[in-house]
Amino acid sequence: MSEEIVVRIRRAFDAFNRRDLDAFLALIDPEVELSTRFREMEGDSYYRGHDGVREWWRDLLAIFPDFSM
């Protein structure tokens, strides 16, 4: 894994922990597909794109408000 990717991941974790959704999204490809076990249990495997990440963010923090990375 390149140092650039490691730095980007650390910045994304930091943005998440600060609850800075805009900074988090700026680090993520607009066409991202995010899969979670909860999503799979609901019958849809992926959150898609930035709108999907926003939905995942709301869903996750509604259940686990103190979650951090």
N, C-alpha and C positions, 0 to 999 in steps of 0.2 A: 504494500500500500504506500502510495507516495506521501511525502510530507504535506503537500498541498491538500490532499484529501483529509488527512488527519486534522489539519488546522480547520478545514471547513466543517468537519464533524464536531469538533470542539466548539466552534462558533455557534453551530446549530443547537447543541446541548445548552450552551450558555443562554442563547435567546429563549429557548423553551423554559429554562429555569427562571428567567426574568419575566416570563409570560409576555414576551414581545413577539406576537404573531407575525407582524410585518417583517421584522428582522429574520425570523425563522423562514418565512416564505421566500425571502430574497435569496436564500441559500439553497432552495429546492427547485428542481426542474418543473416548469409549469405543467408538464405531462406526466408527473409522478403517479405511480400506482402504489398504494399503501394497503397491505393486508394485515388483518388482526384476527385473532381467534373469535373475539366477540362478533366481528363483522361476518365471519364465516357461519357462526351459529344463527345469525339472522337471515341467512340465505343469500347474501351478496358477498363476494370474496374481497372486493376492493373499494377503497376510497380513491377517487380519481381526480387528478389535477389539484390546483390550489383550492378550489371549492371543496373538494374532498378532504384535503388536509384541514381546512377550517372546520368541517363537520367532525372529523376525527378529534381535533383539539377540543371542541365543545363536548363531545361524547365522553372522552377520556376524563376531562377535568370535572365533569358533572358527577362522575362516579368516584374518582380519586382526586379530590381538589388539591391535595398536598403532594401529588406525584412529581418527582423530579428525575432528571437524567444525570 
